[in-house]
Amino acid sequence: MFLKLFLLLLYFLSYCFNYIIFQKIEKILFYFKYAKIFFVKNNIDDKQDGFTVLELLIVVAIIGLLSGILFASINPKEQSEKAKVAKTVQELKSIKDAVVFYVLDTGQLPPNCRLDCDSSSDPMINSLNIAGWHGPYIKKGLYNRSHPWGGQIGLVSIDSNGNGLDEVWVVLDDDEPMTNAGNNKGRVPEEDLKRIDEYVDNGDLADGAFFMGNGASIFPEGEGAWRVYRIGEH
């Protein structure tokens, strides 16, 4: 008796499932029928009742292509900003690797390379009489390197605990390379700094290894900074 009830239940569930699936398929075919009228009406075969798989795939492909073009053209600026963020993240990671190799070779942190840095004082392409230097560590150096928004990508070593230099930061300056602190023509939008933070740190500009400067002399307000090396962590 129990077995009969069990089989009856399975039959009922199977019927319900098939009915639901059939209804969905029927609705999909209904929409595709009218899609065909718009996209391939010149090739309609009056004797043909259904649609071939190829026809359905063509319709889907056309809809997908048009949708892609539409969405890409809706906000080209957004796409441009994302590309800038991606390029900056790649650049930051390359500089981080260069700093690590510099420290491994010399046993010390690199000197600063900010707005006053030039081809003769850039530690990434000049030994500066530092023992163990085996660069260049960055092709063409940092002194004239800029991020996609126009500001300099600088390097600064700081004393965070009062016991001597112990951290290296890469700074996304809001001033163009080899200018001065009053330039302010290359500021990275805060929204883009947040996106960069999500890639290299924790997504919080007020905390962690990547943050937005708050007006301090080393990290001016609005500039992005990423700690790429800390003594004791490598």
Protein Blocks (a to p, Z undefined) as FASTA:
>chain_A
ZZmmmmmmmmmmmmmmmmmmmmmmmmmmmmmmmmmmmmmmmmccfklmbdcfklmmmmmm
mmmmmmmmmmmmmmmmlmmmmmmmmmmmmmmmmmmmmmmmmmmmnopacddddfklcfkl
mmklpgklpghiacdfbghijmlgccfkopacddddddfkonapfbdcddddfbdehiaf
klopmcccfklmmmmmmmmmnopakgcjbdcdehiaklgghiacddfbdehiZZ
